[in-house]
Amino acid sequence: MAHQLLTPQQEIRTDRLVLTPLTPADIDDVHAVFSDARTWGHLPSGRHADRATTVDLVQRKIGGRARHGLGSWTVRTTDGAFVGVGGVDMTAARVWNLGYRLAPAAWGQGYASEVAAAAIDQAHRTAPCVPVTGRVLTSNPASAAVLRKAGLSLVWQGPASVAVPDGVLGQVWTDRELADDQFAWLVRNA
Ligand SMILES: CC(C)(COP(=O)(O)OP(=O)(O)OC[C@H]1O[C@@H](n2cnc3c(N)ncnc32)[C@H](O)[C@@H]1OP(=O)(O)O)[C@@H](O)C(=O)NCCC(=O)NCCS
């Protein structure tokens, strides 16, 4: 029965949000947010131009949760309105990546911070020895503010690994000291 005790809760409730594992039933809602150019203002090349890209994303996140016991959630308000996607996913560097992409109508109400706090809590319960990290562009101060408020520290800033306008840098944030190979992977993928 021990495995049941170690299985993370399937549904997490915060003060204002209900966080559930992503499922195929969420694809249309997720696609609406991930195909909205406003949610890719800092990285226009990332916008989902077709539904197949979102299907792939959701499948990868479902697979990651199955392998690692935790993954990004569908975020809804307690009255059922879809807010977006957020949480932690395991990376190839064996660190959690904290991420969030919310519908523009939901911005500025502290929802991403609420998701981040719940995700860090669950990450620490699921795999206490695994760092929680985040990567942002300097052109996205709202995202960096969420990481800072969640207790992560900025440990690197430099050239981004993706094509960005001149002057924009990548950042790596973490909740603890990283192993050299973890740090190097995060910098390579910042
Ligand atoms: C980034 C995002 C998730 C933030 O969601 P949110 O629910 O509005 O975030 P919160 O309200 O929890 O916190 C945002 C914080 O950023 C601050 N902020 C917002 N705009 C800012 C700006 N231009 N400069 C500095 N801080 C800013 C807010 O004041 C707030 O901090 P506070 O609570 O201390 O006042 C949301 O804007 C989003 O989905 N953006 C598109 C996707 C994206 O960029 N994802 C991150 C990719 S790394």
The ligand as an SDF file (V2000), in Angstrom:
LIG
                    3D

 48 50  0  0  0  0  0  0  0  0999 V2000
    3.5530   35.4450  -16.7600 C   0  0  0  0  0  0  0  0  0  0  0  0
    2.1290   35.1240  -16.2970 C   0  0  0  0  0  0  0  0  0  0  0  0
    2.0200   33.6350  -16.0730 C   0  0  0  0  0  0  0  0  0  0  0  0
    1.8610   35.8660  -14.9990 C   0  0  0  0  0  0  0  0  0  0  0  0
    0.5830   35.4610  -14.5400 O   0  0  0  0  0  0  0  0  0  0  0  0
   -0.2060   36.3130  -13.4360 P   0  0  0  0  0  0  0  0  0  0  0  0
   -1.2710   35.4480  -12.8800 O   0  0  0  0  0  0  0  0  0  0  0  0
   -0.5890   37.6070  -14.0190 O   0  0  0  0  0  0  0  0  0  0  0  0
    0.9570   36.5050  -12.3560 O   0  0  0  0  0  0  0  0  0  0  0  0
    0.7580   37.0170  -10.8430 P   0  0  0  0  0  0  0  0  0  0  0  0
   -0.4000   37.9450  -10.8090 O   0  0  0  0  0  0  0  0  0  0  0  0
    0.7730   35.8430   -9.9310 O   0  0  0  0  0  0  0  0  0  0  0  0
    2.1380   37.7740  -10.5820 O   0  0  0  0  0  0  0  0  0  0  0  0
    2.6660   38.6490  -11.5460 C   0  0  0  0  0  0  0  0  0  0  0  0
    3.6470   39.5550  -10.8570 C   0  0  0  0  0  0  0  0  0  0  0  0
    4.3640   40.2300  -11.8790 O   0  0  0  0  0  0  0  0  0  0  0  0
    4.3020   41.6170  -11.6340 C   0  0  0  0  0  0  0  0  0  0  0  0
    4.3940   42.2750  -12.9290 N   0  0  0  0  0  0  0  0  0  0  0  0
    3.4770   42.2820  -13.9180 C   0  0  0  0  0  0  0  0  0  0  0  0
    3.9240   42.9970  -14.9550 N   0  0  0  0  0  0  0  0  0  0  0  0
    5.1620   43.4280  -14.6010 C   0  0  0  0  0  0  0  0  0  0  0  0
    6.1330   44.2320  -15.2460 C   0  0  0  0  0  0  0  0  0  0  0  0
    5.9400   44.7040  -16.4730 N   0  0  0  0  0  0  0  0  0  0  0  0
    7.2840   44.4750  -14.5760 N   0  0  0  0  0  0  0  0  0  0  0  0
    7.5220   43.9890  -13.3530 C   0  0  0  0  0  0  0  0  0  0  0  0
    6.6070   43.2190  -12.6850 N   0  0  0  0  0  0  0  0  0  0  0  0
    5.4550   42.9530  -13.3200 C   0  0  0  0  0  0  0  0  0  0  0  0
    2.9880   41.8160  -10.9430 C   0  0  0  0  0  0  0  0  0  0  0  0
    2.9630   43.0480  -10.2620 O   0  0  0  0  0  0  0  0  0  0  0  0
    2.9650   40.6170  -10.0200 C   0  0  0  0  0  0  0  0  0  0  0  0
    3.7770   40.8060   -8.8870 O   0  0  0  0  0  0  0  0  0  0  0  0
    3.1310   41.2970   -7.4690 P   0  0  0  0  0  0  0  0  0  0  0  0
    2.1220   40.2910   -7.0990 O   0  0  0  0  0  0  0  0  0  0  0  0
    4.3100   41.3400   -6.5650 O   0  0  0  0  0  0  0  0  0  0  0  0
    2.5180   42.6330   -7.7360 O   0  0  0  0  0  0  0  0  0  0  0  0
    1.0670   35.5440  -17.3560 C   0  0  0  0  0  0  0  0  0  0  0  0
    1.2530   36.8850  -17.6490 O   0  0  0  0  0  0  0  0  0  0  0  0
    1.1490   34.7230  -18.6310 C   0  0  0  0  0  0  0  0  0  0  0  0
    0.5450   33.6530  -18.7580 O   0  0  0  0  0  0  0  0  0  0  0  0
    1.9140   35.2640  -19.6240 N   0  0  0  0  0  0  0  0  0  0  0  0
    2.0750   34.5950  -20.9210 C   0  0  0  0  0  0  0  0  0  0  0  0
    2.8680   33.3100  -20.7840 C   0  0  0  0  0  0  0  0  0  0  0  0
    4.2200   33.5170  -20.1580 C   0  0  0  0  0  0  0  0  0  0  0  0
    4.8950   34.5140  -20.3760 O   0  0  0  0  0  0  0  0  0  0  0  0
    4.6340   32.5000  -19.3830 N   0  0  0  0  0  0  0  0  0  0  0  0
    5.9230   32.4650  -18.7530 C   0  0  0  0  0  0  0  0  0  0  0  0
    6.9510   32.0170  -19.7310 C   0  0  0  0  0  0  0  0  0  0  0  0
    8.5650   31.9450  -18.9630 S   0  0  0  0  0  0  0  0  0  0  0  0
  1  2  1  0
  2  3  1  0
  2  4  1  0
  2 36  1  0
  4  5  1  0
  5  6  1  0
  6  7  2  0
  6  8  1  0
  6  9  1  0
  9 10  1  0
 10 11  2  0
 10 12  1  0
 10 13  1  0
 13 14  1  0
 14 15  1  0
 15 16  1  0
 15 30  1  0
 16 17  1  0
 17 18  1  0
 17 28  1  0
 18 19  1  0
 18 27  1  0
 19 20  2  0
 20 21  1  0
 21 22  1  0
 21 27  2  0
 22 23  1  0
 22 24  2  0
 24 25  1  0
 25 26  2  0
 26 27  1  0
 28 29  1  0
 28 30  1  0
 30 31  1  0
 31 32  1  0
 32 33  2  0
 32 34  1  0
 32 35  1  0
 36 37  1  0
 36 38  1  0
 38 39  2  0
 38 40  1  0
 40 41  1  0
 41 42  1  0
 42 43  1  0
 43 44  2  0
 43 45  1  0
 45 46  1  0
 46 47  1  0
 47 48  1  0
M  END
$$$$
